[in-house]
Amino acid sequence: MNTLMAIISHHCLDEVRTALIEQGLRGLTVTEIKRYDFRQYRSDGNRIGWIRAVKLEAIVTEEQVQRAISAIVETVRKTSQADGLVFLLDSEKVLRVRTGETGPNAI
């Protein structure tokens, strides 16, 4: 089990969500964030400052990892000029509070 986290432009959110659902993901957490990239400048040389973005988080099985990452990367590349980041973190245990299910059954 892994935690997939992506930081993408808020403009891509609906398309990425649709692509992940098509890949079989059943749950997704979205948080609105602001990010700051020191390398970002306007054409006039001034800093852009804070950039509005969203952070997506999903628990994925080993079988879903590559499909989910590909869905995010391909969708962001098609729908936005903005950059994004994808992180894959190991999740030792997943527990659904309501039912007590653990592991893949919990997602």
C-alpha distance (Angstrom), angle and dihedral (degrees) to the residues before:
residue distance angle dihedral
M1 . . .
N2 3.79 . .
T3 3.76 138.5 .
L4 3.77 111.0 -129.0
M5 3.80 113.4 -158.0
A6 3.79 125.6 -178.5
I7 3.77 132.1 179.8
I8 3.79 110.0 -156.2
S9 3.79 141.2 156.5
H10 3.79 113.0 -77.7
H11 3.82 87.4 -126.1
C12 3.83 89.9 69.5
L13 3.80 98.1 49.2
D14 3.81 101.0 100.5
E15 3.79 94.1 44.0
V16 3.81 92.9 47.6
R17 3.82 91.6 47.1
T18 3.81 90.0 52.4
A19 3.82 91.9 47.7
L20 3.82 91.6 50.7
I21 3.81 92.5 48.7
E22 3.82 88.5 51.5
Q23 3.83 87.6 54.9
G24 3.80 91.3 55.6
L25 3.80 102.4 -100.0
R26 3.78 110.3 153.0
G27 3.79 102.1 -168.7
L28 3.77 138.3 30.1
T29 3.79 134.1 177.6
V30 3.80 117.7 -150.9
T31 3.80 125.1 -166.0
E32 3.79 124.5 -176.5
I33 3.80 109.4 -131.2
K34 3.78 142.1 168.2
R35 3.77 119.2 -131.3
Y36 3.77 130.9 -168.2
D37 3.77 122.6 -150.5
F38 3.78 114.0 -171.4
R39 3.81 90.1 -155.6
Q40 3.82 95.0 60.3
Y41 3.81 115.5 105.5
R42 3.78 134.5 163.8
S43 3.79 120.0 -122.4
D44 3.82 88.6 -98.7
G45 3.82 90.5 59.7
N46 3.81 97.3 -107.5
R47 3.78 121.3 129.2
I48 3.78 116.6 -102.1
G49 3.82 94.0 -141.9
W50 3.78 121.7 -162.6
I51 3.78 116.6 11.6
R52 3.80 121.8 -153.9
A53 3.81 111.8 -125.0
V54 3.80 143.1 149.6
K55 3.78 131.3 -122.9
L56 3.80 116.4 -143.4
E57 3.79 121.5 -161.8
A58 3.78 128.0 -175.1
I59 3.78 136.3 162.6
V60 3.80 108.6 -127.6
T61 3.78 134.9 -176.3
E62 3.80 122.2 -124.7
E63 3.82 88.6 -101.9
Q64 3.83 92.2 54.9
V65 3.81 99.1 45.2
Q66 3.80 101.8 87.8
R67 3.81 94.9 38.2
A68 3.81 91.5 50.3
I69 3.81 93.9 47.5
S70 3.81 91.2 47.7
A71 3.81 91.1 48.6
I72 3.82 91.5 53.3
V73 3.80 95.9 44.4
E74 3.81 95.9 45.2
T75 3.81 93.7 45.2
V76 3.81 94.8 48.1
R77 3.81 91.0 47.8
K78 3.82 90.9 51.6
T79 3.80 98.9 44.0
S80 3.79 106.6 35.6
Q81 3.78 144.1 34.9
A82 3.80 87.6 -149.4
D83 3.78 122.6 104.3
G84 3.79 124.5 -118.2
L85 3.78 141.1 -169.7
V86 3.80 130.1 -137.5
F87 3.81 122.9 -162.7
L88 3.79 128.6 -172.2
L89 3.80 116.0 -159.1
D90 3.79 128.4 -177.7
S91 3.82 113.7 -114.3
E92 3.79 111.0 -157.8
K93 3.77 96.9 -167.2
V94 3.79 137.7 5.9
L95 3.81 120.8 -162.5
R96 3.82 125.8 -176.3
V97 3.78 105.0 -143.7
R98 3.81 98.1 -153.5
T99 3.84 97.6 51.9
G100 3.78 103.7 19.7
E101 3.81 91.1 -125.3
T102 3.79 115.9 153.0
G103 3.80 136.4 -161.5
P104 3.81 120.8 6.1
N105 3.80 91.3 -13.5
A106 3.80 89.4 63.3
I107 3.78 92.8 62.3
